[in-house]
């Protein structure tokens, strides 16, 4: 775990289908402002919002991640 201005971050190790990994890598190659961590944070927070989980802090995290804001 590391602590940043946005709070504590936890490292994850995940298994992805190869097609999803390839698509993610293609996206990252074309969009250097995005990192794998940023994509996963945006995707996870959006999933949680769509499923009515997490509250205001998840909404703020989603917007901050989407627009690359640092608190």
PQR file of N, CA, C, O and H, with PARSE charges and radii, in Angstrom:
ATOM      1  N   UNK A   1       0.840  -1.175   0.000 -0.4000 1.5000
ATOM      2  CA  UNK A   1       0.000   0.000   0.000 -0.0000 2.0000
ATOM      3  C   UNK A   1       0.883   1.236   0.000  0.5500 1.7000
ATOM      4  O   UNK A   1       1.965   1.257   0.588 -0.5500 1.4000
ATOM      5  N   UNK A   2       0.389   2.267  -0.678 -0.4000 1.5000
ATOM      6  CA  UNK A   2       1.057   3.556  -0.662 -0.0000 2.0000
ATOM      7  C   UNK A   2       0.029   4.629  -0.351  0.5500 1.7000
ATOM      8  O   UNK A   2      -1.157   4.466  -0.637 -0.5500 1.4000
ATOM      9  H   UNK A   2      -0.489   2.250  -1.155  0.4000 1.0000
ATOM     10  N   UNK A   3       0.488   5.723   0.236 -0.4000 1.5000
ATOM     11  CA  UNK A   3      -0.402   6.827   0.553 -0.0000 2.0000
ATOM     12  C   UNK A   3      -0.086   7.991  -0.368  0.5500 1.7000
ATOM     13  O   UNK A   3       1.073   8.367  -0.541 -0.5500 1.4000
ATOM     14  H   UNK A   3       1.451   5.855   0.469  0.4000 1.0000
ATOM     15  N   UNK A   4      -1.149   8.566  -0.968 -0.4000 1.5000
ATOM     16  CA  UNK A   4      -1.012   9.702  -1.869 -0.0000 2.0000
ATOM     17  C   UNK A   4      -1.958  10.797  -1.422  0.5500 1.7000
ATOM     18  O   UNK A   4      -2.655  10.660  -0.417 -0.5500 1.4000
ATOM     19  H   UNK A   4      -2.091   8.261  -0.827  0.4000 1.0000
ATOM     20  N   UNK A   5      -1.978  11.904  -2.189 -0.4000 1.5000
ATOM     21  CA  UNK A   5      -2.903  12.992  -1.887 -0.0000 2.0000
ATOM     22  C   UNK A   5      -4.348  12.527  -1.974  0.5500 1.7000
ATOM     23  O   UNK A   5      -5.221  13.094  -1.318 -0.5500 1.4000
ATOM     24  H   UNK A   5      -1.412  12.015  -3.005  0.4000 1.0000
ATOM     25  N   UNK A   6      -4.611  11.496  -2.780 -0.4000 1.5000
ATOM     26  CA  UNK A   6      -5.968  10.976  -2.931 -0.0000 2.0000
ATOM     27  C   UNK A   6      -6.272   9.875  -1.926  0.5500 1.7000
ATOM     28  O   UNK A   6      -7.371   9.322  -1.946 -0.5500 1.4000
ATOM     29  H   UNK A   6      -3.901  11.035  -3.313  0.4000 1.0000
ATOM     30  N   UNK A   7      -5.343   9.546  -1.060 -0.4000 1.5000
ATOM     31  CA  UNK A   7      -5.575   8.513  -0.060 -0.0000 2.0000
ATOM     32  C   UNK A   7      -4.649   7.337  -0.255  0.5500 1.7000
ATOM     33  O   UNK A   7      -3.694   7.395  -1.029 -0.5500 1.4000
ATOM     34  H   UNK A   7      -4.450   9.995  -1.044  0.4000 1.0000
ATOM     35  N   UNK A   8      -4.945   6.272   0.455 -0.4000 1.5000
ATOM     36  CA  UNK A   8      -4.131   5.065   0.392 -0.0000 2.0000
ATOM     37  C   UNK A   8      -4.446   4.289  -0.874  0.5500 1.7000
ATOM     38  O   UNK A   8      -5.610   4.123  -1.237 -0.5500 1.4000
ATOM     39  H   UNK A   8      -5.721   6.224   1.084  0.4000 1.0000
ATOM     40  N   UNK A   9      -3.410   3.816  -1.540 -0.4000 1.5000
ATOM     41  CA  UNK A   9      -3.576   2.992  -2.740 -0.0000 2.0000
ATOM     42  C   UNK A   9      -3.124   1.575  -2.426  0.5500 1.7000
ATOM     43  O   UNK A   9      -2.157   1.369  -1.693 -0.5500 1.4000
ATOM     44  H   UNK A   9      -2.464   3.950  -1.246  0.4000 1.0000
ATOM     45  N   UNK A  10      -3.830   0.603  -2.985 -0.4000 1.5000
ATOM     46  CA  UNK A  10      -3.546  -0.813  -2.777 -0.0000 2.0000
ATOM     47  C   UNK A  10      -3.165  -1.421  -4.115  0.5500 1.7000
ATOM     48  O   UNK A  10      -3.850  -1.198  -5.113 -0.5500 1.4000
ATOM     49  H   UNK A  10      -4.616   0.771  -3.580  0.4000 1.0000
ATOM     50  N   UNK A  11      -2.078  -2.188  -4.149 -0.4000 1.5000
ATOM     51  CA  UNK A  11      -1.667  -2.873  -5.369 -0.0000 2.0000
ATOM     52  C   UNK A  11      -2.517  -4.118  -5.560  0.5500 1.7000
ATOM     53  O   UNK A  11      -2.794  -4.846  -4.607 -0.5500 1.4000
ATOM     54  H   UNK A  11      -1.521  -2.369  -3.338  0.4000 1.0000
ATOM     55  N   UNK A  12      -2.931  -4.358  -6.814 -0.4000 1.5000
ATOM     56  CA  UNK A  12      -3.727  -5.534  -7.151 -0.0000 2.0000
ATOM     57  C   UNK A  12      -3.031  -6.337  -8.237  0.5500 1.7000
ATOM     58  O   UNK A  12      -2.339  -5.785  -9.092 -0.5500 1.4000
ATOM     59  H   UNK A  12      -2.705  -3.767  -7.588  0.4000 1.0000
ATOM     60  N   UNK A  13      -3.222  -7.622  -8.189 -0.4000 1.5000
ATOM     61  CA  UNK A  13      -2.785  -8.492  -9.273 -0.0000 2.0000
ATOM     62  C   UNK A  13      -4.048  -9.165  -9.794  0.5500 1.7000
ATOM     63  O   UNK A  13      -4.744  -9.853  -9.048 -0.5500 1.4000
ATOM     64  H   UNK A  13      -3.785  -8.070  -7.494  0.4000 1.0000
ATOM     65  N   UNK A  14      -4.341  -8.966 -11.081 -0.4000 1.5000
ATOM     66  CA  UNK A  14      -5.577  -9.511 -11.650 -0.0000 2.0000
ATOM     67  C   UNK A  14      -5.271 -10.321 -12.900  0.5500 1.7000
ATOM     68  O   UNK A  14      -4.272 -10.099 -13.584 -0.5500 1.4000
ATOM     69  H   UNK A  14      -3.776  -8.408 -11.687  0.4000 1.0000
ATOM     70  N   UNK A  15      -6.153 -11.258 -13.174 -0.4000 1.5000
ATOM     71  CA  UNK A  15      -6.081 -12.011 -14.413 -0.0000 2.0000
ATOM     72  C   UNK A  15      -7.159 -11.480 -15.340  0.5500 1.7000
ATOM     73  O   UNK A  15      -8.317 -11.340 -14.945 -0.5500 1.4000
ATOM     74  H   UNK A  15      -6.964 -11.439 -12.619  0.4000 1.0000
ATOM     75  N   UNK A  16      -6.770 -11.182 -16.587 -0.4000 1.5000
ATOM     76  CA  UNK A  16      -7.698 -10.669 -17.588 -0.0000 2.0000
ATOM     77  C   UNK A  16      -7.692 -11.582 -18.799  0.5500 1.7000
ATOM     78  O   UNK A  16      -6.677 -12.209 -19.102 -0.5500 1.4000
ATOM     79  H   UNK A  16      -5.829 -11.296 -16.907  0.4000 1.0000
ATOM     80  N   UNK A  17      -8.822 -11.660 -19.496 -0.4000 1.5000
ATOM     81  CA  UNK A  17      -8.788 -12.354 -20.780 -0.0000 2.0000
ATOM     82  C   UNK A  17      -7.798 -11.642 -21.710  0.5500 1.7000
ATOM     83  O   UNK A  17      -7.670 -10.418 -21.664 -0.5500 1.4000
ATOM     84  H   UNK A  17      -9.646 -11.151 -19.250  0.4000 1.0000
ATOM     85  N   UNK A  18      -7.116 -12.393 -22.532 -0.4000 1.5000
ATOM     86  CA  UNK A  18      -6.087 -11.824 -23.397 -0.0000 2.0000
ATOM     87  C   UNK A  18      -6.638 -10.731 -24.305  0.5500 1.7000
ATOM     88  O   UNK A  18      -5.971  -9.720 -24.527 -0.5500 1.4000
ATOM     89  H   UNK A  18      -7.220 -13.387 -22.569  0.4000 1.0000
ATOM     90  N   UNK A  19      -7.849 -10.918 -24.834 -0.4000 1.5000
ATOM     91  CA  UNK A  19      -8.441  -9.899 -25.707 -0.0000 2.0000
ATOM     92  C   UNK A  19      -8.642  -8.578 -24.969  0.5500 1.7000
ATOM     93  O   UNK A  19      -8.421  -7.508 -25.536 -0.5500 1.4000
ATOM     94  H   UNK A  19      -8.390 -11.739 -24.654  0.4000 1.0000
ATOM     95  N   UNK A  20      -9.058  -8.649 -23.718 -0.4000 1.5000
ATOM     96  CA  UNK A  20      -9.239  -7.446 -22.921 -0.0000 2.0000
ATOM     97  C   UNK A  20      -7.893  -6.784 -22.644  0.5500 1.7000
ATOM     98  O   UNK A  20      -7.775  -5.562 -22.731 -0.5500 1.4000
ATOM     99  H   UNK A  20      -9.239  -9.518 -23.258  0.4000 1.0000
ATOM    100  N   UNK A  21      -6.899  -7.565 -22.318 -0.4000 1.5000
ATOM    101  CA  UNK A  21      -5.556  -7.023 -22.087 -0.0000 2.0000
ATOM    102  C   UNK A  21      -5.018  -6.351 -23.347  0.5500 1.7000
ATOM    103  O   UNK A  21      -4.450  -5.262 -23.276 -0.5500 1.4000
ATOM    104  H   UNK A  21      -6.995  -8.558 -22.247  0.4000 1.0000
ATOM    105  N   UNK A  22      -5.196  -6.995 -24.497 -0.4000 1.5000
ATOM    106  CA  UNK A  22      -4.711  -6.420 -25.757 -0.0000 2.0000
ATOM    107  C   UNK A  22      -5.412  -5.098 -26.065  0.5500 1.7000
ATOM    108  O   UNK A  22      -4.772  -4.136 -26.490 -0.5500 1.4000
ATOM    109  H   UNK A  22      -5.658  -7.880 -24.555  0.4000 1.0000
ATOM    110  N   UNK A  23      -6.732  -5.054 -25.848 -0.4000 1.5000
ATOM    111  CA  UNK A  23      -7.479  -3.819 -26.090 -0.0000 2.0000
ATOM    112  C   UNK A  23      -7.030  -2.718 -25.132  0.5500 1.7000
ATOM    113  O   UNK A  23      -6.898  -1.559 -25.526 -0.5500 1.4000
ATOM    114  H   UNK A  23      -7.252  -5.836 -25.502  0.4000 1.0000
ATOM    115  N   UNK A  24      -6.799  -3.083 -23.883 -0.4000 1.5000
ATOM    116  CA  UNK A  24      -6.315  -2.113 -22.899 -0.0000 2.0000
ATOM    117  C   UNK A  24      -4.947  -1.589 -23.297  0.5500 1.7000
ATOM    118  O   UNK A  24      -4.704  -0.384 -23.230 -0.5500 1.4000
ATOM    119  H   UNK A  24      -6.907  -4.024 -23.562  0.4000 1.0000
ATOM    120  N   UNK A  25      -4.058  -2.469 -23.706 -0.4000 1.5000
ATOM    121  CA  UNK A  25      -2.716  -2.049 -24.101 -0.0000 2.0000
ATOM    122  C   UNK A  25      -2.759  -1.138 -25.326  0.5500 1.7000
ATOM    123  O   UNK A  25      -2.009  -0.165 -25.403 -0.5500 1.4000
ATOM    124  H   UNK A  25      -4.255  -3.448 -23.760  0.4000 1.0000
ATOM    125  N   UNK A  26      -3.631  -1.448 -26.279 -0.4000 1.5000
ATOM    126  CA  UNK A  26      -3.792  -0.596 -27.465 -0.0000 2.0000
ATOM    127  C   UNK A  26      -4.270   0.790 -27.052  0.5500 1.7000
ATOM    128  O   UNK A  26      -3.760   1.797 -27.540 -0.5500 1.4000
ATOM    129  H   UNK A  26      -4.241  -2.239 -26.217  0.4000 1.0000
ATOM    130  N   UNK A  27      -5.252   0.842 -26.150 -0.4000 1.5000
ATOM    131  CA  UNK A  27      -5.751   2.122 -25.647 -0.0000 2.0000
ATOM    132  C   UNK A  27      -4.637   2.906 -24.966  0.5500 1.7000
ATOM    133  O   UNK A  27      -4.466   4.097 -25.228 -0.5500 1.4000
ATOM    134  H   UNK A  27      -5.667   0.023 -25.753  0.4000 1.0000
ATOM    135  N   UNK A  28      -3.879   2.247 -24.093 -0.4000 1.5000
ATOM    136  CA  UNK A  28      -2.806   2.925 -23.366 -0.0000 2.0000
ATOM    137  C   UNK A  28      -1.714   3.426 -24.305  0.5500 1.7000
ATOM    138  O   UNK A  28      -1.149   4.496 -24.082 -0.5500 1.4000
ATOM    139  H   UNK A  28      -4.017   1.280 -23.881  0.4000 1.0000
ATOM    140  N   UNK A  29      -1.415   2.664 -25.349 -0.4000 1.5000
ATOM    141  CA  UNK A  29      -0.410   3.092 -26.319 -0.0000 2.0000
ATOM    142  C   UNK A  29      -0.847   4.353 -27.058  0.5500 1.7000
ATOM    143  O   UNK A  29      -0.016   5.197 -27.394 -0.5500 1.4000
ATOM    144  H   UNK A  29      -1.875   1.794 -25.530  0.4000 1.0000
ATOM    145  N   UNK A  30      -2.144   4.483 -27.310 -0.4000 1.5000
ATOM    146  CA  UNK A  30      -2.679   5.631 -28.049 -0.0000 2.0000
ATOM    147  C   UNK A  30      -3.003   6.816 -27.143  0.5500 1.7000
ATOM    148  O   UNK A  30      -3.205   7.928 -27.631 -0.5500 1.4000
ATOM    149  H   UNK A  30      -2.819   3.798 -27.036  0.4000 1.0000
ATOM    150  N   UNK A  31      -3.055   6.595 -25.842 -0.4000 1.5000
ATOM    151  CA  UNK A  31      -3.440   7.631 -24.884 -0.0000 2.0000
ATOM    152  C   UNK A  31      -2.430   7.690 -23.741  0.5500 1.7000
ATOM    153  O   UNK A  31      -2.690   7.167 -22.658 -0.5500 1.4000
ATOM    154  H   UNK A  31      -2.891   5.692 -25.445  0.4000 1.0000
ATOM    155  N   UNK A  32      -1.283   8.322 -23.974 -0.4000 1.5000
ATOM    156  CA  UNK A  32      -0.210   8.309 -22.974 -0.0000 2.0000
ATOM    157  C   UNK A  32      -0.563   9.010 -21.655  0.5500 1.7000
ATOM    158  O   UNK A  32       0.124   8.803 -20.655 -0.5500 1.4000
ATOM    159  H   UNK A  32      -1.072   8.747 -24.854  0.4000 1.0000
ATOM    160  N   UNK A  33      -1.608   9.825 -21.633 -0.4000 1.5000
ATOM    161  CA  UNK A  33      -2.009  10.474 -20.382 -0.0000 2.0000
ATOM    162  C   UNK A  33      -2.675   9.489 -19.427  0.5500 1.7000
ATOM    163  O   UNK A  33      -2.810   9.766 -18.236 -0.5500 1.4000
ATOM    164  H   UNK A  33      -2.166   9.992 -22.446  0.4000 1.0000
ATOM    165  N   UNK A  34      -3.086   8.345 -19.951 -0.4000 1.5000
ATOM    166  CA  UNK A  34      -3.744   7.323 -19.135 -0.0000 2.0000
ATOM    167  C   UNK A  34      -2.743   6.247 -18.746  0.5500 1.7000
ATOM    168  O   UNK A  34      -1.884   5.865 -19.541 -0.5500 1.4000
ATOM    169  H   UNK A  34      -2.976   8.120 -20.919  0.4000 1.0000
ATOM    170  N   UNK A  35      -2.860   5.767 -17.522 -0.4000 1.5000
ATOM    171  CA  UNK A  35      -2.051   4.643 -17.049 -0.0000 2.0000
ATOM    172  C   UNK A  35      -2.991   3.477 -16.764  0.5500 1.7000
ATOM    173  O   UNK A  35      -4.208   3.646 -16.700 -0.5500 1.4000
ATOM    174  H   UNK A  35      -3.558   6.077 -16.876  0.4000 1.0000
ATOM    175  N   UNK A  36      -2.416   2.309 -16.597 -0.4000 1.5000
ATOM    176  CA  UNK A  36      -3.220   1.140 -16.262 -0.0000 2.0000
ATOM    177  C   UNK A  36      -3.960   1.372 -14.939  0.5500 1.7000
ATOM    178  O   UNK A  36      -5.125   0.998 -14.804 -0.5500 1.4000
ATOM    179  H   UNK A  36      -1.427   2.171 -16.649  0.4000 1.0000
ATOM    180  N   UNK A  37      -3.297   1.976 -13.985 -0.4000 1.5000
ATOM    181  CA  UNK A  37      -3.927   2.264 -12.690 -0.0000 2.0000
ATOM    182  C   UNK A  37      -5.098   3.221 -12.843  0.5500 1.7000
ATOM    183  O   UNK A  37      -6.144   3.035 -12.221 -0.5500 1.4000
ATOM    184  H   UNK A  37      -2.350   2.280 -14.095  0.4000 1.0000
ATOM    185  N   UNK A  38      -4.925   4.236 -13.663 -0.4000 1.5000
ATOM    186  CA  UNK A  38      -5.994   5.217 -13.875 -0.0000 2.0000
ATOM    187  C   UNK A  38      -7.202   4.566 -14.544  0.5500 1.7000
ATOM    188  O   UNK A  38      -8.341   4.837 -14.163 -0.5500 1.4000
ATOM    189  H   UNK A  38      -4.076   4.387 -14.168  0.4000 1.0000
ATOM    190  N   UNK A  39      -6.962   3.711 -15.537 -0.4000 1.5000
ATOM    191  CA  UNK A  39      -8.055   3.012 -16.221 -0.0000 2.0000
ATOM    192  C   UNK A  39      -8.819   2.130 -15.235  0.5500 1.7000
ATOM    193  O   UNK A  39     -10.049   2.144 -15.213 -0.5500 1.4000
ATOM    194  H   UNK A  39      -6.037   3.491 -15.846  0.4000 1.0000
ATOM    195  N   UNK A  40      -8.092   1.366 -14.422 -0.4000 1.5000
ATOM    196  CA  UNK A  40      -8.755   0.475 -13.475 -0.0000 2.0000
ATOM    197  C   UNK A  40      -9.519   1.257 -12.413  0.5500 1.7000
ATOM    198  O   UNK A  40     -10.607   0.843 -12.014 -0.5500 1.4000
ATOM    199  H   UNK A  40      -7.092   1.355 -14.441  0.4000 1.0000
ATOM    200  N   UNK A  41      -8.976   2.372 -11.950 -0.4000 1.5000
ATOM    201  CA  UNK A  41      -9.680   3.186 -10.958 -0.0000 2.0000
ATOM    202  C   UNK A  41     -10.960   3.771 -11.551  0.5500 1.7000
ATOM    203  O   UNK A  41     -12.004   3.772 -10.899 -0.5500 1.4000
ATOM    204  H   UNK A  41      -8.092   2.709 -12.275  0.4000 1.0000
ATOM    205  N   UNK A  42     -10.881   4.267 -12.785 -0.4000 1.5000
ATOM    206  CA  UNK A  42     -12.069   4.824 -13.441 -0.0000 2.0000
ATOM    207  C   UNK A  42     -13.115   3.742 -13.684  0.5500 1.7000
ATOM    208  O   UNK A  42     -14.299   3.949 -13.416 -0.5500 1.4000
ATOM    209  H   UNK A  42     -10.033   4.266 -13.315  0.4000 1.0000
ATOM    210  N   UNK A  43     -12.684   2.598 -14.186 -0.4000 1.5000
ATOM    211  CA  UNK A  43     -13.625   1.514 -14.493 -0.0000 2.0000
ATOM    212  C   UNK A  43     -14.271   0.954 -13.229  0.5500 1.7000
ATOM    213  O   UNK A  43     -15.475   0.699 -13.208 -0.5500 1.4000
ATOM    214  H   UNK A  43     -11.722   2.430 -14.404  0.4000 1.0000
ATOM    215  N   UNK A  44     -13.484   0.764 -12.187 -0.4000 1.5000
ATOM    216  CA  UNK A  44     -14.017   0.199 -10.946 -0.0000 2.0000
ATOM    217  C   UNK A  44     -14.980   1.167 -10.271  0.5500 1.7000
ATOM    218  O   UNK A  44     -16.045   0.762  -9.807 -0.5500 1.4000
ATOM    219  H   UNK A  44     -12.506   0.971 -12.205  0.4000 1.0000
ATOM    220  N   UNK A  45     -14.612   2.436 -10.216 -0.4000 1.5000
ATOM    221  CA  UNK A  45     -15.501   3.406  -9.576 -0.0000 2.0000
ATOM    222  C   UNK A  45     -16.790   3.579 -10.375  0.5500 1.7000
ATOM    223  O   UNK A  45     -17.857   3.738  -9.780 -0.5500 1.4000
ATOM    224  H   UNK A  45     -13.747   2.765 -10.593  0.4000 1.0000
ATOM    225  N   UNK A  46     -16.720   3.553 -11.712 -0.4000 1.5000
ATOM    226  CA  UNK A  46     -17.932   3.632 -12.528 -0.0000 2.0000
ATOM    227  C   UNK A  46     -18.824   2.418 -12.278  0.5500 1.7000
ATOM    228  O   UNK A  46     -20.037   2.564 -12.129 -0.5500 1.4000
ATOM    229  H   UNK A  46     -15.854   3.424 -12.195  0.4000 1.0000
ATOM    230  N   UNK A  47     -18.239   1.231 -12.232 -0.4000 1.5000
ATOM    231  CA  UNK A  47     -19.005   0.015 -11.943 -0.0000 2.0000
ATOM    232  C   UNK A  47     -19.725   0.135 -10.604  0.5500 1.7000
ATOM    233  O   UNK A  47     -20.908  -0.189 -10.502 -0.5500 1.4000
ATOM    234  H   UNK A  47     -17.254   1.113 -12.353  0.4000 1.0000
ATOM    235  N   UNK A  48     -19.017   0.598  -9.582 -0.4000 1.5000
ATOM    236  CA  UNK A  48     -19.624   0.734  -8.257 -0.0000 2.0000
ATOM    237  C   UNK A  48     -20.749   1.765  -8.258  0.5500 1.7000
ATOM    238  O   UNK A  48     -21.784   1.544  -7.630 -0.5500 1.4000
ATOM    239  H   UNK A  48     -18.056   0.862  -9.665  0.4000 1.0000
ATOM    240  N   UNK A  49     -20.563   2.889  -8.953 -0.4000 1.5000
ATOM    241  CA  UNK A  49     -21.622   3.894  -9.032 -0.0000 2.0000
ATOM    242  C   UNK A  49     -22.851   3.333  -9.735  0.5500 1.7000
ATOM    243  O   UNK A  49     -23.977   3.558  -9.291 -0.5500 1.4000
ATOM    244  H   UNK A  49     -19.722   3.068  -9.463  0.4000 1.0000
ATOM    245  N   UNK A  50     -22.645   2.608 -10.823 -0.4000 1.5000
ATOM    246  CA  UNK A  50     -23.767   2.048 -11.573 -0.0000 2.0000
ATOM    247  C   UNK A  50     -24.526   1.000 -10.766  0.5500 1.7000
ATOM    248  O   UNK A  50     -25.689   0.715 -11.052 -0.5500 1.4000
ATOM    249  H   UNK A  50     -21.730   2.425 -11.184  0.4000 1.0000
ATOM    250  N   UNK A  51     -23.875   0.431  -9.766 -0.4000 1.5000
ATOM    251  CA  UNK A  51     -24.504  -0.585  -8.929 -0.0000 2.0000
ATOM    252  C   UNK A  51     -24.841  -0.058  -7.534  0.5500 1.7000
ATOM    253  O   UNK A  51     -24.983  -0.823  -6.580 -0.5500 1.4000
ATOM    254  H   UNK A  51     -22.930   0.663  -9.533  0.4000 1.0000
ATOM    255  N   UNK A  52     -24.964   1.267  -7.440 -0.4000 1.5000
ATOM    256  CA  UNK A  52     -25.380   1.935  -6.199 -0.0000 2.0000
ATOM    257  C   UNK A  52     -24.535   1.548  -4.990  0.5500 1.7000
ATOM    258  O   UNK A  52     -25.065   1.272  -3.914 -0.5500 1.4000
ATOM    259  H   UNK A  52     -24.849   1.889  -8.215  0.4000 1.0000
ATOM    260  N   UNK A  53     -23.228   1.531  -5.175 -0.4000 1.5000
ATOM    261  CA  UNK A  53     -22.313   1.220  -4.081 -0.0000 2.0000
ATOM    262  C   UNK A  53     -21.274   2.323  -3.949  0.5500 1.7000
ATOM    263  O   UNK A  53     -20.884   2.931  -4.946 -0.5500 1.4000
ATOM    264  H   UNK A  53     -22.798   1.755  -6.049  0.4000 1.0000
ATOM    265  N   UNK A  54     -20.835   2.579  -2.755 -0.4000 1.5000
ATOM    266  CA  UNK A  54     -19.689   3.445  -2.555 -0.0000 2.0000
ATOM    267  C   UNK A  54     -19.972   4.845  -2.095  0.5500 1.7000
ATOM    268  O   UNK A  54     -19.180   5.392  -1.328 -0.5500 1.4000
ATOM    269  H   UNK A  54     -21.151   2.085  -1.946  0.4000 1.0000
ATOM    270  N   UNK A  55     -21.041   5.452  -2.511 -0.4000 1.5000
ATOM    271  CA  UNK A  55     -21.376   6.786  -2.046 -0.0000 2.0000
ATOM    272  C   UNK A  55     -20.603   7.906  -2.725  0.5500 1.7000
ATOM    273  O   UNK A  55     -20.015   7.740  -3.794 -0.5500 1.4000
ATOM    274  H   UNK A  55     -21.685   5.007  -3.134  0.4000 1.0000
ATOM    275  N   UNK A  56     -20.632   9.066  -2.049 -0.4000 1.5000
ATOM    276  CA  UNK A  56     -20.055  10.289  -2.612 -0.0000 2.0000
ATOM    277  C   UNK A  56     -18.553  10.186  -2.849  0.5500 1.7000
ATOM    278  O   UNK A  56     -18.050  10.729  -3.833 -0.5500 1.4000
ATOM    279  H   UNK A  56     -21.109   9.200  -1.181  0.4000 1.0000
ATOM    280  N   UNK A  57     -17.833   9.505  -1.973 -0.4000 1.5000
ATOM    281  CA  UNK A  57     -16.381   9.417  -2.145 -0.0000 2.0000
ATOM    282  C   UNK A  57     -16.021   8.659  -3.423  0.5500 1.7000
ATOM    283  O   UNK A  57     -15.008   8.966  -4.051 -0.5500 1.4000
ATOM    284  H   UNK A  57     -18.242   9.064  -1.174  0.4000 1.0000
ATOM    285  N   UNK A  58     -16.830   7.676  -3.817 -0.4000 1.5000
ATOM    286  CA  UNK A  58     -16.572   6.941  -5.056 -0.0000 2.0000
ATOM    287  C   UNK A  58     -16.897   7.822  -6.260  0.5500 1.7000
ATOM    288  O   UNK A  58     -16.192   7.779  -7.268 -0.5500 1.4000
ATOM    289  H   UNK A  58     -17.653   7.426  -3.306  0.4000 1.0000
ATOM    290  N   UNK A  59     -17.954   8.615  -6.159 -0.4000 1.5000
ATOM    291  CA  UNK A  59     -18.292   9.550  -7.245 -0.0000 2.0000
ATOM    292  C   UNK A  59     -17.171  10.558  -7.446  0.5500 1.7000
ATOM    293  O   UNK A  59     -16.798  10.861  -8.579 -0.5500 1.4000
ATOM    294  H   UNK A  59     -18.527   8.650  -5.340  0.4000 1.0000
ATOM    295  N   UNK A  60     -16.635  11.077  -6.347 -0.4000 1.5000
ATOM    296  CA  UNK A  60     -15.538  12.047  -6.429 -0.0000 2.0000
ATOM    297  C   UNK A  60     -14.295  11.391  -7.023  0.5500 1.7000
ATOM    298  O   UNK A  60     -13.623  11.982  -7.868 -0.5500 1.4000
ATOM    299  H   UNK A  60     -16.938  10.831  -5.427  0.4000 1.0000
ATOM    300  N   UNK A  61     -13.992  10.181  -6.586 -0.4000 1.5000
ATOM    301  CA  UNK A  61     -12.844   9.454  -7.117 -0.0000 2.0000
ATOM    302  C   UNK A  61     -12.995   9.228  -8.616  0.5500 1.7000
ATOM    303  O   UNK A  61     -12.035   9.385  -9.370 -0.5500 1.4000
ATOM    304  H   UNK A  61     -14.539   9.701  -5.900  0.4000 1.0000
ATOM    305  N   UNK A  62     -14.202   8.857  -9.050 -0.4000 1.5000
ATOM    306  CA  UNK A  62     -14.448   8.641 -10.476 -0.0000 2.0000
ATOM    307  C   UNK A  62     -14.166   9.911 -11.271  0.5500 1.7000
ATOM    308  O   UNK A  62     -13.447   9.872 -12.270 -0.5500 1.4000
ATOM    309  H   UNK A  62     -14.982   8.729  -8.437  0.4000 1.0000
ATOM    310  N   UNK A  63     -14.726  11.032 -10.837 -0.4000 1.5000
ATOM    311  CA  UNK A  63     -14.523  12.286 -11.564 -0.0000 2.0000
ATOM    312  C   UNK A  63     -13.062  12.718 -11.533  0.5500 1.7000
ATOM    313  O   UNK A  63     -12.521  13.159 -12.547 -0.5500 1.4000
ATOM    314  H   UNK A  63     -15.310  11.064 -10.026  0.4000 1.0000
ATOM    315  N   UNK A  64     -12.427  12.592 -10.382 -0.4000 1.5000
ATOM    316  CA  UNK A  64     -11.012  12.956 -10.288 -0.0000 2.0000
ATOM    317  C   UNK A  64     -10.160  12.092 -11.208  0.5500 1.7000
ATOM    318  O   UNK A  64      -9.239  12.590 -11.856 -0.5500 1.4000
ATOM    319  H   UNK A  64     -12.866  12.233  -9.558  0.4000 1.0000
ATOM    320  N   UNK A  65     -10.464  10.807 -11.267 -0.4000 1.5000
ATOM    321  CA  UNK A  65      -9.708   9.899 -12.123 -0.0000 2.0000
ATOM    322  C   UNK A  65      -9.979  10.179 -13.588  0.5500 1.7000
ATOM    323  O   UNK A  65      -9.058  10.209 -14.404 -0.5500 1.4000
ATOM    324  H   UNK A  65     -11.212  10.403 -10.742  0.4000 1.0000
ATOM    325  N   UNK A  66     -11.245  10.383 -13.921 -0.4000 1.5000
ATOM    326  CA  UNK A  66     -11.628  10.613 -15.310 -0.0000 2.0000
ATOM    327  C   UNK A  66     -10.958  11.861 -15.873  0.5500 1.7000
ATOM    328  O   UNK A  66     -10.480  11.865 -17.007 -0.5500 1.4000
ATOM    329  H   UNK A  66     -11.994  10.358 -13.258  0.4000 1.0000
ATOM    330  N   UNK A  67     -10.930  12.921 -15.067 -0.4000 1.5000
ATOM    331  CA  UNK A  67     -10.373  14.186 -15.532 -0.0000 2.0000
ATOM    332  C   UNK A  67      -8.950  14.423 -15.046  0.5500 1.7000
ATOM    333  O   UNK A  67      -8.417  15.521 -15.201 -0.5500 1.4000
ATOM    334  H   UNK A  67     -11.319  12.918 -14.146  0.4000 1.0000
ATOM    335  N   UNK A  68      -8.334  13.407 -14.463 -0.4000 1.5000
ATOM    336  CA  UNK A  68      -6.938  13.436 -14.028 -0.0000 2.0000
ATOM    337  C   UNK A  68      -6.659  14.559 -13.038  0.5500 1.7000
ATOM    338  O   UNK A  68      -5.628  15.226 -13.122 -0.5500 1.4000
ATOM    339  H   UNK A  68      -8.767  12.514 -14.337  0.4000 1.0000
ATOM    340  N   UNK A  69      -7.582  14.766 -12.098 -0.4000 1.5000
ATOM    341  CA  UNK A  69      -7.391  15.753 -11.049 -0.0000 2.0000
ATOM    342  C   UNK A  69      -6.705  15.107  -9.864  0.5500 1.7000
ATOM    343  O   UNK A  69      -6.978  13.955  -9.525 -0.5500 1.4000
ATOM    344  H   UNK A  69      -8.420  14.223 -12.029  0.4000 1.0000
ATOM    345  N   UNK A  70      -5.826  15.846  -9.249 -0.4000 1.5000
ATOM    346  CA  UNK A  70      -5.209  15.402  -7.997 -0.0000 2.0000
ATOM    347  C   UNK A  70      -5.711  16.299  -6.890  0.5500 1.7000
ATOM    348  O   UNK A  70      -5.741  17.522  -7.026 -0.5500 1.4000
ATOM    349  H   UNK A  70      -5.605  16.781  -9.525  0.4000 1.0000
ATOM    350  N   UNK A  71      -6.103  15.683  -5.798 -0.4000 1.5000
ATOM    351  CA  UNK A  71      -6.610  16.469  -4.664 -0.0000 2.0000
ATOM    352  C   UNK A  71      -5.436  16.924  -3.819  0.5500 1.7000
ATOM    353  O   UNK A  71      -5.628  17.602  -2.809 -0.5500 1.4000
ATOM    354  H   UNK A  71      -6.078  14.690  -5.687  0.4000 1.0000
TER
END
